[in-house]
Amino acid sequence: MKKLGTAAAAAIAIATGIIGVQEGVKTKPYRDIGGVMTVCYGETKVEMREYTLEECDAMLAKRVPDYYHSAIKHVKVDIPITMRAAVTSFNYNVGEGNFKSSTMLKKINAGDLWGACSELDRWAYVGRMWVQGLANRRADEKRLCVAELPRRGNV
């Protein structure tokens, strides 16, 4: 396991909290809104069986650092801890491929951090269907994303 710096550890702790709340936990496999078999805190790449709450919690604790590192490796500029947490939560939900090709990442790397956070508003859809639960999650991620940015404009 990689040794975490203070910023990484803090971002992972914050992201784990928001992911746990927004994903919710279901110990029995189910189909998510997109029709994908899912279990625990939104896990899709594990054995689809019933888990204990403790197993789900352990899985989340193990996986969030993976999502942190798979997102942050694409970020080429320094970003605040809360933005790192928001990016981690977003990456956990949409996957590294979607994050890597997102306008959000392009704006982060261009130094447009406010613009990057605003991109979260666009990710409240499954296909063409707007989903209130995703809109709520993106609003939480956006609040985190801008929390440590210098104040300007309305975001």
DOPAMI-7498 format. One record per residue (C-alpha): residue number from 1; residue in three letters; y, z, x. Coordinates in Angstrom, 1 decimal, decimal comma, always signed. Layout:
BEGIN
vexti i:NUM	aa:Ala	c2:Y	c3:Z	c1:X .
...
END
This chain:
BEGIN
vexti i:1	aa:Met	c2:+0,0	c3:+0,0	c1:+0,0 .
vexti i:2	aa:Lys	c2:+3,5	c3:-0,8	c1:+1,2 .
vexti i:3	aa:Lys	c2:+5,7	c3:+2,0	c1:+2,2 .
vexti i:4	aa:Leu	c2:+8,6	c3:+2,1	c1:-0,2 .
vexti i:5	aa:Gly	c2:+12,2	c3:+2,6	c1:+0,7 .
vexti i:6	aa:Thr	c2:+14,4	c3:+4,9	c1:-1,4 .
vexti i:7	aa:Ala	c2:+16,0	c3:+2,0	c1:-3,3 .
vexti i:8	aa:Ala	c2:+12,6	c3:+0,4	c1:-4,1 .
vexti i:9	aa:Ala	c2:+11,1	c3:+3,8	c1:-5,2 .
vexti i:10	aa:Ala	c2:+14,1	c3:+4,5	c1:-7,4 .
vexti i:11	aa:Ala	c2:+14,0	c3:+1,0	c1:-9,0 .
vexti i:12	aa:Ile	c2:+10,2	c3:+1,3	c1:-9,6 .
vexti i:13	aa:Ala	c2:+10,6	c3:+4,7	c1:-11,2 .
vexti i:14	aa:Ile	c2:+13,3	c3:+3,4	c1:-13,5 .
vexti i:15	aa:Ala	c2:+11,4	c3:+0,2	c1:-14,3 .
vexti i:16	aa:Thr	c2:+8,2	c3:+2,1	c1:-15,1 .
vexti i:17	aa:Gly	c2:+10,1	c3:+4,2	c1:-17,7 .
vexti i:18	aa:Ile	c2:+11,6	c3:+1,2	c1:-19,4 .
vexti i:19	aa:Ile	c2:+8,4	c3:-0,8	c1:-19,3 .
vexti i:20	aa:Gly	c2:+6,4	c3:+2,1	c1:-20,7 .
vexti i:21	aa:Val	c2:+8,8	c3:+2,4	c1:-23,6 .
vexti i:22	aa:Gln	c2:+9,3	c3:-1,3	c1:-24,3 .
vexti i:23	aa:Glu	c2:+5,7	c3:-2,3	c1:-24,0 .
vexti i:24	aa:Gly	c2:+4,3	c3:+0,7	c1:-25,7 .
vexti i:25	aa:Val	c2:+0,7	c3:+1,6	c1:-25,0 .
vexti i:26	aa:Lys	c2:-2,4	c3:+0,5	c1:-26,9 .
vexti i:27	aa:Thr	c2:-5,7	c3:+1,6	c1:-25,5 .
vexti i:28	aa:Lys	c2:-7,7	c3:-0,9	c1:-27,5 .
vexti i:29	aa:Pro	c2:-7,3	c3:-4,7	c1:-26,8 .
vexti i:30	aa:Tyr	c2:-5,1	c3:-6,6	c1:-29,2 .
vexti i:31	aa:Arg	c2:-3,5	c3:-10,0	c1:-29,5 .
vexti i:32	aa:Asp	c2:+0,2	c3:-9,9	c1:-28,7 .
vexti i:33	aa:Ile	c2:+2,9	c3:-11,8	c1:-30,6 .
vexti i:34	aa:Gly	c2:+2,1	c3:-14,9	c1:-28,4 .
vexti i:35	aa:Gly	c2:-1,6	c3:-14,7	c1:-29,2 .
vexti i:36	aa:Val	c2:-2,6	c3:-13,4	c1:-25,8 .
vexti i:37	aa:Met	c2:-5,3	c3:-10,7	c1:-25,5 .
vexti i:38	aa:Thr	c2:-3,5	c3:-7,6	c1:-24,2 .
vexti i:39	aa:Val	c2:-4,3	c3:-3,9	c1:-23,6 .
vexti i:40	aa:Cys	c2:-2,5	c3:-0,8	c1:-22,4 .
vexti i:41	aa:Tyr	c2:+1,1	c3:-1,5	c1:-21,4 .
vexti i:42	aa:Gly	c2:+1,0	c3:-5,2	c1:-21,9 .
vexti i:43	aa:Glu	c2:-1,8	c3:-5,9	c1:-19,4 .
vexti i:44	aa:Thr	c2:-3,4	c3:-9,4	c1:-19,8 .
vexti i:45	aa:Lys	c2:-5,3	c3:-9,8	c1:-16,5 .
vexti i:46	aa:Val	c2:-7,7	c3:-6,9	c1:-16,8 .
vexti i:47	aa:Glu	c2:-11,0	c3:-6,4	c1:-18,5 .
vexti i:48	aa:Met	c2:-10,5	c3:-6,4	c1:-22,3 .
vexti i:49	aa:Arg	c2:-12,1	c3:-3,1	c1:-23,3 .
vexti i:50	aa:Glu	c2:-10,9	c3:+0,2	c1:-24,6 .
vexti i:51	aa:Tyr	c2:-9,1	c3:+2,4	c1:-22,0 .
vexti i:52	aa:Thr	c2:-8,1	c3:+6,0	c1:-22,0 .
vexti i:53	aa:Leu	c2:-4,4	c3:+6,9	c1:-22,0 .
vexti i:54	aa:Glu	c2:-4,8	c3:+8,2	c1:-18,5 .
vexti i:55	aa:Glu	c2:-6,4	c3:+4,9	c1:-17,4 .
vexti i:56	aa:Cys	c2:-3,5	c3:+3,0	c1:-18,9 .
vexti i:57	aa:Asp	c2:-0,9	c3:+5,2	c1:-17,3 .
vexti i:58	aa:Ala	c2:-2,6	c3:+4,8	c1:-13,9 .
vexti i:59	aa:Met	c2:-2,8	c3:+1,0	c1:-14,4 .
vexti i:60	aa:Leu	c2:+1,0	c3:+0,9	c1:-15,2 .
vexti i:61	aa:Ala	c2:+1,8	c3:+3,1	c1:-12,1 .
vexti i:62	aa:Lys	c2:-0,2	c3:+0,7	c1:-9,9 .
vexti i:63	aa:Arg	c2:+1,1	c3:-2,5	c1:-11,4 .
vexti i:64	aa:Val	c2:+4,9	c3:-1,9	c1:-11,5 .
vexti i:65	aa:Pro	c2:+5,3	c3:-1,9	c1:-7,7 .
vexti i:66	aa:Asp	c2:+3,5	c3:-5,3	c1:-7,7 .
vexti i:67	aa:Tyr	c2:+6,0	c3:-6,7	c1:-10,2 .
vexti i:68	aa:Tyr	c2:+8,8	c3:-5,1	c1:-8,2 .
vexti i:69	aa:His	c2:+7,7	c3:-6,8	c1:-5,0 .
vexti i:70	aa:Ser	c2:+6,9	c3:-10,1	c1:-6,6 .
vexti i:71	aa:Ala	c2:+10,4	c3:-10,3	c1:-8,1 .
vexti i:72	aa:Ile	c2:+12,4	c3:-8,9	c1:-5,2 .
vexti i:73	aa:Lys	c2:+10,9	c3:-11,3	c1:-2,6 .
vexti i:74	aa:His	c2:+12,8	c3:-14,1	c1:-4,4 .
vexti i:75	aa:Val	c2:+16,1	c3:-12,2	c1:-4,4 .
vexti i:76	aa:Lys	c2:+18,2	c3:-13,3	c1:-1,4 .
vexti i:77	aa:Val	c2:+21,2	c3:-11,0	c1:-1,9 .
vexti i:78	aa:Asp	c2:+21,6	c3:-7,3	c1:-2,1 .
vexti i:79	aa:Ile	c2:+21,5	c3:-6,0	c1:-5,7 .
vexti i:80	aa:Pro	c2:+22,0	c3:-2,5	c1:-7,0 .
vexti i:81	aa:Ile	c2:+19,0	c3:-0,2	c1:-7,9 .
vexti i:82	aa:Thr	c2:+19,4	c3:-0,5	c1:-11,6 .
vexti i:83	aa:Met	c2:+19,6	c3:-4,3	c1:-11,4 .
vexti i:84	aa:Arg	c2:+16,3	c3:-4,2	c1:-9,3 .
vexti i:85	aa:Ala	c2:+14,8	c3:-2,1	c1:-12,1 .
vexti i:86	aa:Ala	c2:+15,9	c3:-4,6	c1:-14,8 .
vexti i:87	aa:Val	c2:+14,6	c3:-7,5	c1:-12,8 .
vexti i:88	aa:Thr	c2:+11,3	c3:-5,7	c1:-12,4 .
vexti i:89	aa:Ser	c2:+11,0	c3:-5,0	c1:-16,1 .
vexti i:90	aa:Phe	c2:+11,9	c3:-8,7	c1:-16,9 .
vexti i:91	aa:Asn	c2:+9,3	c3:-9,9	c1:-14,3 .
vexti i:92	aa:Tyr	c2:+6,6	c3:-7,7	c1:-15,8 .
vexti i:93	aa:Asn	c2:+7,3	c3:-9,2	c1:-19,2 .
vexti i:94	aa:Val	c2:+7,7	c3:-12,9	c1:-18,4 .
vexti i:95	aa:Gly	c2:+5,7	c3:-13,2	c1:-15,2 .
vexti i:96	aa:Glu	c2:+6,6	c3:-14,2	c1:-11,7 .
vexti i:97	aa:Gly	c2:+6,5	c3:-18,0	c1:-12,4 .
vexti i:98	aa:Asn	c2:+9,1	c3:-17,7	c1:-15,2 .
vexti i:99	aa:Phe	c2:+11,2	c3:-15,3	c1:-13,2 .
vexti i:100	aa:Lys	c2:+11,1	c3:-17,5	c1:-10,1 .
vexti i:101	aa:Ser	c2:+12,3	c3:-20,6	c1:-12,0 .
vexti i:102	aa:Ser	c2:+14,8	c3:-18,7	c1:-14,1 .
vexti i:103	aa:Thr	c2:+18,6	c3:-19,3	c1:-14,2 .
vexti i:104	aa:Met	c2:+18,9	c3:-15,5	c1:-13,9 .
vexti i:105	aa:Leu	c2:+17,4	c3:-15,7	c1:-10,4 .
vexti i:106	aa:Lys	c2:+19,5	c3:-18,7	c1:-9,5 .
vexti i:107	aa:Lys	c2:+22,7	c3:-16,8	c1:-10,5 .
vexti i:108	aa:Ile	c2:+21,6	c3:-13,6	c1:-8,7 .
vexti i:109	aa:Asn	c2:+21,1	c3:-15,6	c1:-5,5 .
vexti i:110	aa:Ala	c2:+24,4	c3:-17,4	c1:-6,0 .
vexti i:111	aa:Gly	c2:+26,1	c3:-13,9	c1:-6,2 .
vexti i:112	aa:Asp	c2:+26,9	c3:-14,2	c1:-9,9 .
vexti i:113	aa:Leu	c2:+25,4	c3:-10,9	c1:-10,8 .
vexti i:114	aa:Trp	c2:+27,3	c3:-10,6	c1:-14,2 .
vexti i:115	aa:Gly	c2:+26,2	c3:-14,1	c1:-15,1 .
vexti i:116	aa:Ala	c2:+22,6	c3:-13,3	c1:-14,1 .
vexti i:117	aa:Cys	c2:+22,5	c3:-10,2	c1:-16,4 .
vexti i:118	aa:Ser	c2:+23,9	c3:-12,3	c1:-19,2 .
vexti i:119	aa:Glu	c2:+20,9	c3:-14,6	c1:-18,9 .
vexti i:120	aa:Leu	c2:+18,7	c3:-11,9	c1:-20,3 .
vexti i:121	aa:Asp	c2:+20,1	c3:-12,6	c1:-23,8 .
vexti i:122	aa:Arg	c2:+18,3	c3:-16,0	c1:-23,7 .
vexti i:123	aa:Trp	c2:+14,8	c3:-14,5	c1:-23,3 .
vexti i:124	aa:Ala	c2:+14,3	c3:-13,0	c1:-26,8 .
vexti i:125	aa:Tyr	c2:+12,0	c3:-15,8	c1:-28,1 .
vexti i:126	aa:Val	c2:+8,3	c3:-16,5	c1:-28,3 .
vexti i:127	aa:Gly	c2:+8,3	c3:-20,3	c1:-28,4 .
vexti i:128	aa:Arg	c2:+11,1	c3:-21,1	c1:-30,8 .
vexti i:129	aa:Met	c2:+10,8	c3:-17,9	c1:-32,7 .
vexti i:130	aa:Trp	c2:+13,5	c3:-15,2	c1:-32,1 .
vexti i:131	aa:Val	c2:+11,8	c3:-11,8	c1:-31,8 .
vexti i:132	aa:Gln	c2:+13,8	c3:-8,6	c1:-32,5 .
vexti i:133	aa:Gly	c2:+11,5	c3:-6,5	c1:-30,2 .
vexti i:134	aa:Leu	c2:+12,3	c3:-8,8	c1:-27,3 .
vexti i:135	aa:Ala	c2:+16,0	c3:-8,8	c1:-28,2 .
vexti i:136	aa:Asn	c2:+15,8	c3:-5,0	c1:-28,0 .
vexti i:137	aa:Arg	c2:+14,0	c3:-5,0	c1:-24,7 .
vexti i:138	aa:Arg	c2:+16,5	c3:-7,5	c1:-23,2 .
vexti i:139	aa:Ala	c2:+19,4	c3:-5,3	c1:-24,4 .
vexti i:140	aa:Asp	c2:+17,9	c3:-2,4	c1:-22,6 .
vexti i:141	aa:Glu	c2:+17,3	c3:-4,5	c1:-19,5 .
vexti i:142	aa:Lys	c2:+20,8	c3:-5,8	c1:-19,7 .
vexti i:143	aa:Arg	c2:+22,3	c3:-2,3	c1:-19,9 .
vexti i:144	aa:Leu	c2:+20,3	c3:-1,5	c1:-16,7 .
vexti i:145	aa:Cys	c2:+21,3	c3:-4,7	c1:-15,1 .
vexti i:146	aa:Val	c2:+25,0	c3:-4,2	c1:-15,3 .
vexti i:147	aa:Ala	c2:+25,0	c3:-0,4	c1:-14,9 .
vexti i:148	aa:Glu	c2:+26,1	c3:-0,4	c1:-11,3 .
vexti i:149	aa:Leu	c2:+28,1	c3:-3,6	c1:-11,2 .
vexti i:150	aa:Pro	c2:+31,9	c3:-3,4	c1:-10,7 .
vexti i:151	aa:Arg	c2:+33,5	c3:-3,5	c1:-14,2 .
vexti i:152	aa:Arg	c2:+34,8	c3:-6,9	c1:-15,4 .
vexti i:153	aa:Gly	c2:+34,7	c3:-8,9	c1:-18,5 .
vexti i:154	aa:Asn	c2:+32,5	c3:-8,3	c1:-21,5 .
vexti i:155	aa:Val	c2:+28,8	c3:-8,4	c1:-21,0 .
END
